[in-house]
C-alpha cells in the first residue's frame, strides 16, 4: 500500500535504530514530510537515513531538512520488507550445524550496533548543572572508542577478522554464495558476516540451505540460504546495509556514465 497523508508511522533513525512515532503530513513524488509525535532526538541530522514500514512495504528515506517537529525527507527506495537484495563482497563464515537452526536466535555481535534506548533514558536527566558538557563529551568519546575496541576483540574471537571475503547476493531474508564445502538441501547452517558499515557491524544468523548448484570446476558449489526467525534488530541491520550498498553502487554507475 502506498504511503499517504495521515498515516501514522514509526521512524527508525539510523544507525542506532532509535524509534519515534510520527504522522505523515504530505507525500509528493519522492518528497515526504512527517511530524514527530514525540520530541525529536538531538542526534537527528540532515543526511541521516530513516526506515519505516507501511502495510508490509519498507520505505527508505534521507533527511533533507528539519523544521521544529517537522522532518522533510526524500525517498530513496521502497521494497517489500525481506526482498531488498544486493550483490556485495564481505567477510563470511558458513558452518554446518545440527538441526537446531530453528531454535537458535540471530544476533548482532557489535557493541556499537546495540540499541541505545536504555542509554538515552539513563542520560535524559543529565544537565549542565550535574555534568560539565566538556566532561560529558569526553566520556562519550571514550565510551565510543571502548565500544570499537570491544567490537574488534569480539570479531577476532568469532573468526571474522581473518575470514575470507566472498561475493554474496544478500537480503534480509537470505543469501547465496559460492562455497568449497559440500552441502545439500535442508542442511542447517550458521552464518557469520561482517558488514562494512562505519563502524563495522558483526552479525550471526541461522538458516537452511534451500538450493545447491554445482559449478563447472566441481571444486565449489553455489548455495542459497534462507534465514530463519531473525530478530528485528538483525533484520534492520541487513535492510539498511543492503540499501546503503545499492546506493553506493548506483552512484558509482552514474559517475562512470558521466566520465
N, C-alpha and C positions, 0 to 999 in steps of 0.2 A: 504494500500500500504506500503511495507516495506521501511524503511529508507535506503537511498543510497547516495553515494558520490556526492557532488554538490548540494544537497538540501539546500535551504535557509529556515531557521527556526527561530522561536522566542523562546529563552530560558527564562523560568520563574524560577528564583532562589528563593529558599525557605529560611526562612519562610515569607519573606516580599513580595514575588511575584514581585520582580523587573524584568523587561523585557528588554532583549537585543537581537538584531539581530545577527545571526551567520550563517556561512556556514559549512556544513559537509565536512570534509577533508577525512575521512576514516571510514569505518564500517567493523569490523571483529569480527564475533561471538557477544560477549557481549561488546566488546571494541569499543568505539566511540570517535573520535577526531573532535572537531569543532574549527573553527577560529572565534573569536569575531570580527564582523564588527565594532562595537562600542568599546570604551575603556572599559576594564574590571573594574567593580566597586571594591573598596577597600575591601568590605566585602564578596567577593567570596573566598571560602576556601575549602581545602580538606575535604571530607566527607559531603559536602553540597549537598542537593537534588536539582535536576533540573527536570522540567517538560516541554515538548514541544509536539506540535501536528504535524502530517503528514497525510494528507488526511483522517481526521476523527479518526485516531488512536492516543491514547495518549502514549507517551514514558516517562518512569520514569528512571532516571539515578542518579548516585552518582559520584561526582567529585573525581578523584584519583590523579590527578596531574595538575599543571598549569605551562606552559612554555610560557612566553610572552603573546601573544594574543591567543595562542592555549590552549584549555582546554581538557584534557583527562578524559573521563567519562566511567563508566561501567553500562550497562543497568541492571536495577533491575526489569523490568516488562514492558509489553506493553498490553494495554487493549483498547477496544472501549471506547470512552470518558465517557459515562454515565453508563457503566456496571461494573465498578470496585467495587466489593462488599465484605463486610467482616462482620463477627459476632463480636459483641462488647457489653460492658456494660457501660452505661453512664447516667448522669442525663438528663431526658427528660420530657417535659411537652407538652401534646397534648390537644388542646382545640377546640371544635366545634365552627365554626363561621358561619356568614351568607354567602350567595352565592356570596361573593366578593373576593374569593381567587384568581380569575383571574386578578384582578386589583391591588392586593397588591404586594409589592416587598419584596423579601427576602433580608436579610441584615446581615452583621457581626456586632455584638454589642460589639466589643473589640477595645479599643484604640490601643493595641499592635498589632492587626491584620490589621490595616489600611494600605492602600497604602502609602509608604513613598517617592514617586517620587517627591512630592512637597517639602519635606524637603531636598532631595538631591539637587534640583535646588536652593533652598534658601541658602544652605550652600556651593555651588560649589565655590564661590569666597572667602571663608574664608581661610586665610593663617596664618602662624605663626606670620606674621607682624601685623595682626589685632587682633588675639586672641591667648593667650598662649595655647599650646597643653594640658598642665595640667588643666587649667581652662576649656577648651573645653571638655575634658574627664569628668571632674567633672559635668559639666552642662548636658552632655549626660546621665551620670549615674542617675542624679536627675530626668531628664525627663523620663527615663525608669521606675524608681520607682514610679513616679507620675502616669504614664500610668497604671501600675499594680494596684495601689490603686483605680484608677478610674474604672478599669475593675471590681474589686471586688464589688465596690459600685453598678455598673450597673448590675452585675449578681444578686446581692441581690435584687435590685429593680424589676428585671424580674422574681424573684422567683427561680432562678436556684441554688442558694446556698443551698436551703433546698429541692430541687427537689429529688424525689426518683430515684435511679439508677435502670434502667431496661435493660434487654437483648434486643438487636436490631440486625437486619440484615440490613445494610445500604450501600447505594451507592450514587453517585452524582445525581441520578435520582429518588430515593425514598427509603423507608424503611418499614420494617414490625416489629411489636412488639405486645405484649400482653397488653390489657387494661381492666380495670374493668367497664368503662363506656360503654354504648350501642351506637354503630354506625351502619350505613347502607351504602351500596354502594352509591357513589356520594355525600356523606357528605363532605363539605369543612372544612378544619382544619388548625389551626395554630400550628406549631411545634417549640418549643424552645429546644435547646440542648447545652450541654457544652462539647466541645471536650477537651480531656485530653492531650493537647499539652503543650509545655513549652515556654512561659506562656500559660494558658488555653485560649481557644477562644470560645466565645458565638456566636450562630447563631440562627436566626429566619427565618423559611421558611414557605411557604404556599403550600397546596396541596389538593388532592382529594382522598378520600377512594375508592379504586378500588376493594377490596376484604375483606370480613368478614367471619371468620371461628369460629364457636362456639367451645369452648373447653369442655372437658368431665365434669369438675366440674361445668359448667354453671355459675360460678361466674366471668368469664373473657372470653374474645374472642381475637383472633388474627386478626389484621387488617393490610392491605398493603396499603401504601400511595404513590401516585405518586406526586412528587414535580412539581410545575408549574412555568414556566417562571423565572428561577433562574438567579440572577445576576452573572456575570462572576467571581467576586472575591469570592462569596459564593461557587460557584461550584468548584473553585480551592482549597478552604479550605477543602471541603469534599473529593475531589480526593486525595489530599496529605495526609489527615488524614487516609483514608482507606488504602492507600499504606503503610504508617508508621505502622499501626496496623497489616497488613498482614505480614510485615517483622518481627515484634516482635513475632508474633505467630509462624512463620516458624522457627525463631531462637530458640525459646523455645522447639519446637518439635524436632529439631536437637539435642539440648542439652540433652533432655530426652532420645533420642535413644542412644546417646553416653554413658550415665550412665547405 
